[in-house]
Amino acid sequence: MKEIDKLHTGELYLPDDSEILERQVKCLDRLYDYNHTRPTESEKRALLLKEMFAEIGEGCYIEPPLHANFGGANCHFGRRVYANFNLTLVDDTHIYVGDCTMFAPNVVVATAGHPLEPTLRNDGFQYNMPVHIGSNCWIGAGALIMPGVTIGDNVVIGAGSVVTKDIPSGVLAFGNPCRVQREIGEHDREFYFKDRRIPRELREKYGIS
């Protein structure tokens, strides 16, 4: 099996293989073009994202600079995904993100790892494990999501968290390592920040009860 065929199998491989590097450089050229667009070039950005990503839904917005090992070529984003500055996608294998998920600044989503055994690491061996992030999630500033993690739907990950294990749907989770703190529930249907209540008209409009 060629090294490039191991990118998505979880097997150890050597990422400096010439065939892998050739593909990667082409992807990074398009990422360079994206990061050097002007704020007024929204249509150009949207077209580039469609070329760069494996899948990208309508209404997605990614604020440059975007950093990605393969320029998004292994990323599958749903509709209306929003990412603030400095999203880093270590997309050596697949990253899946559901509809309406938001990334605060400086989030890292990593799929690549290296063996703990030092002689293998010294020769540059790597493995990749996919990451799944559900729909309608909010990933806080500076959060780190590690290889192989699955995050459910309607999840809030607190700023600065290091997510090393799966997180179920419908919870607030934060910390290092990231842990579930509580379910998102009745209190959150009344208050949006500390003692600030969600206005009645919004609760009625969106059926929040």
N, C-alpha and C positions, 0 to 999 in steps of 0.2 A: 504494500500500500504506500502511495506517495505521501509525503508530509502534508501537502495541501488537503488531502482527503481526510486527515485526522482533525481538522479544525472543529468539526461538529460532532465528534464521536466520544469526546472525553478522554481519549488516549494521550499519552505523552508524545510530543513531537518537537521538532526544532523550528522555531519561528523565523530563523534567518535563511530558510530554504529559498532559493532563487525564484521559484515559481510563486511562492507566497509573497515575497517582497515585490515582485513585478505587479501583482494584482493590488497590493496594498498601496503602492506609490500612485497608481492610477486613481484610486479612491481618494487619496490625500490631496491630489491635484484639484479635484472637484470641491473638496472641503475648503481648500485655500480660496477658491473662487467665491464660495459662499461667505466665508468670513470677511471678504473684502468688498462685499456689496455695501451700497449706501442705504441709510434708513429709508430713503424714498423709493427704493427698488423692491417693493414688496412682491410684485408679480415675478420678478427675476428670482427672488428667494424661494418663492413657492415652487417654481419650475425646477430649480436646482434640487430642492428637497425631494421632489418626485424622482429625479435622476439618481440621487445619492442613496436613498433609503430602500430597503427591501420592500417595505410597505409604509405608506403614510396617508392617513385619512384627511378628509377635507377640514379646513379651518385650523390646521396645526400652525403654531408659531414658535419658532426657536430663535431666541435672541443671540446674535453673535457676540463674543466668539463661542463657537461650538468646538469641542475637542472630541475626536473619535478615532480609534485605531484604524478602522476601515471606513471612515467617513460616513458611517450610518448604513453601510451595505448589508449588515446583518441585523438591522433594527426594524422592528415591525410596530409602528405606532398607529393607534386608532384615530378617531375623529377628535378634533379640538383639544389636542394635547398642547400644553403651554410649557415652555422652558425658559427660565430667566438666564442671565449671564453665566457663562463658564460651566455649562453642563458638560460633563466628561463621560463619554460612553466607551468603555473598553470593550468594543464589540468584536472581539476575535471569534465569538460565536453569537448565537441569537439572543437578542433582548426584545421582549414583548411588553408593550405598554398599552393598556386599555383606553377607552374613550374618556375624555374630559379629565385626565390626570394632569396635575401641575407639579412642576419642579421649581423650587426656589433657587437662588444663586448658589453656585459652587457645589452642586450635587455630583457625586461620582457613582456610576453604575458599572461594576467590574465583572467580567466573565472569566478573566484569565487568572491562572494561578501557577505556582512553581512548586516542585517537590521540596519537602523539608530536607531530604537527604542531600548533603552539600555537594557531593561529587557530580550528581546529575544536574543540580542547579548551576554548578560551575561551567558545565558545557552548554547551558542555556535552555534546558528542556522546559517545556510549558505544557499545561493542559487547560481546557476551556469547559465551563459549565454554564448552561443558559440561565438567564434571569427572567422571571415573569412578574410583572406589576399589573395589578388589576385596574378596573375603571374607577373614575371619580376619586382618585387618591390625591393627597397633598403630601409631597416629600419636602421636608423642611430644609432650610439653608445648611449647606455643609454636610448633609447626610451622606454616608458611605454604604452602598449596598453591595454585598460580597457575592462571589460566584455561587451559582446554584440556588439562590434564594427565590422563594415565591412569596409575593405580597398579595393579599386578597383585595376585594373591592371595598370602596368606601373607607379606606384606611388613612389616618394621619400619622406620619412619621415625624417626630420632633426634630428640631434643628440640632445638628451635630451628632446625630445617632450613628452607631455602627451596627448595621443590620447583618447579622451572621447566620440567623435561622429564620425559617418561614414565619410569616405573620398572618393570622386569620383575618377574615373580612370584618368590617364594622367596628374597628377598635382604634384607640389612641395608643401609640407605642413610642417609646423614646429611651435613650440611655446608651451606655457603652459597657457591655453589649446591649443592643436594643431589646427591650422587653415590653410586653403588653402591660399597660397601666390600668386601663379600664375600657369597657365598651362605650361606644358613642350612643347616647340615649336621650332620656327625657330632659335632662339639664341642658343639653346642647340644642334641643328644639326650642328652648326659651331664651338662652343667652348665647351670644356670638363671641363675646370677649369679656371675661371677668363679670362685672355686674351690668354690662350693657345688653339690654334686651333686644331681640329681633323685633323690628316694628310689626305691629299687628297687621298692617296692610300686606307686608311681605309674607307673613305666616299664612294669611288667607289666600294670597295669590298662589303660593306654592303648596298649599294643603298641608302645612306643618302644624301638627296638633300634639 
